[in-house]
Amino acid sequence: MIASSPREDTRLLDDVEQRGTLFAGNTIVLSRLLEPEMRHVDWRIVMFLLACDVFSAVLIMLSLIRSAGVLVTPRGSREMFMRHENVPASLVFNGTDTVDQLRTFGSFQSALAAQSRDDILEAAQIELWVGIQQHRHRYRQLRSAVRFLRHAAISFVFGMIFTLAVEIVVAEQTWP
C-alpha cells in the first residue's frame, strides 16, 4: 500500500535511506577483490562488479529523489493541477490561498463572515479537487520510487551473488 499520511511518507523515506546502506556492503565485498594478494582477478570482472554497484547506487538515488518529490513539489498545487482553469481562491480551506489574499486576522474574519454558503461550498469543492490531484500525484511518485528501489535491491542481490562466486573461484585458485 502506498503511504497516504506524513508519518507513513516519513517511514517510507527512512526505508529508502536504509536500503542505501546495503549498497555499502557490496562496496566492501568489491574492495576485497582489489586487495594486493588478489590483483590477478580479471579487470573485466572488477569492472562488471563496479558497474553493478554504480547501477544500484543510481537506482537508489532515483528512488530517493522520487520519494522526496512526494513531500516537496517543484510548484504550488494551484500551478500544478489547475494552471489551465480559472478557479477562484479557496479561502478557509486552502492555507496558501488564505495567506496570500488575507494578510491579517481581521481581514480573515471579515472575508469569512462575508462568504455565503455557496462560496464556502465552492471553496470546499476546489480544495477537494486539489486534494484528489495531490494524492494521485504522490501515489504515482511513490510507485515510481518503489519500482526503482525494487530494481536496486534485485541488482544488489545479483551483484552480491556474482561477487561471492568470484571470491570463491579466486580463493580456490589461490589455495595451495
PyMOL commands that set and color helices and strands:
alter all, ss='L'
color gray80, all
select helices_A, chain A and resi 6-33+36-38+43-71+77-81+95-101+105-114+117-174
alter helices_A, ss='H'
color red, helices_A
deselect
rebuild
show_as cartoon
